[in-house]
Amino acid sequence: MSAELRSEFGLSMAHRSSNPNTTSGSSPGVPLFLRPRALRPPAAAAYIGGTAGLIEQLWRDGELPYRLVGGVRVVLVEDLDAYLDGLEKKTGKLHEPRQATLARKAAA
């Protein structure tokens, strides 16, 4: 998980004691990994490489299920994985160049 996502989720990678000389409590430097089960639209969008608007549209279209947590819509990480796994794999160009693009390249 990237530092940006950890920050957005409010997660810490390791417990650090305020006094490095103390030995009681949890071991200093032991990583603590928390994987969130559900994400709000901005984090869900970052997870799949889309936009928050895409997540909202998928919810409106019924293509992606959501849950209500404290009155806020969230999507389960496993549902995002299933959505991505269900998309058709594609290769090559997305579309043929538009006339404006061809004209600009011809003028250059």
N, C-alpha and C positions, 0 to 999 in steps of 0.2 A: 504494500500500500504506500502510495507516495506521501511525502511530507505534507503536501498541500491538502490531500484528502484527510490525513490524520488530523491536521489542524482544523479542518472544516467539521470533522466529527467530534472534535474535542478529545482526541485520544492521545495518550502519552506512550512513548515506546519503552520507557524504563522508569522505575521508581527511584528517585534520588533523595537521599537523606540530606537534611540541612546540615548535618554534621558528619563529614565523611569518616570520622574516627569511631563512630558508634557502630556496634556490631549487632545490637538487638533489632528485632523487627525483621522485615523482609531483607533479603540479601541485596546490597547495592549492585546496580548494573544488570540485574536479572530482567530480561526483556518481558514486557507485558503486551501481548498482542490481543486486541479486541477487534473482531470483525463484525461490523454492524449487520443486523439481519434485515433492516428496512431503511430506506433512504427517502429524503424529501426530494422534490423535483430537481433542484440544482445539483445535488450530489449524485442522484440517479443519472442525470444527463452526463455528468463528468464520467461516471462509471462506464457508460456505453458509448461515449464519444459524440453525444448529441447535444441538444439544447433543452432547457426547462420547458420551452414551448412544445417541443416534440413529445415530451413525457405527458404534458397536459392533453395534447391532441390524441395520443394513444389511449389515455383514460376516457376522453369524450367518445372516441370511436369504439370503445369496448375491446380494444386489442390488447390492453395491458390491465390486469386486475390491480386494485389498490385496497388498502386497509385504512381505517380511521384510528389514529392514535392520538388521544386527547383532542379530538376535533380536527386534526390535521391529516391530510391524505399522504400516505407513504406507500412505497412499492417495495416488495420483498426482493432481496438480491437474487434469490432463486428464480423469481418471475422475470427479472431482467435477463438472467442467463438463458432462460427458456425462450424468451422473445428473440434474443440474438441468435440462438441456435436454430430457431425456426425460419430465419431469414435466408433467402436463396443466396448462395455464394456467386459472386460475379467477378469477371475479369475484363480487362480492356477498357475502352473509352465509355464514359457515361452516356454520351450522345455525340452526334455529328456536330462539327463546328457550326455556329450560327453565321448568317450572312455578314453581320457586323464584324465578327471576328475575322472572317475570310477577307473582307474589304480592308480591315486595318493591317493585316499581315501583308496583303498585296501592295499597300501603299508604303510599307516600310522598306 
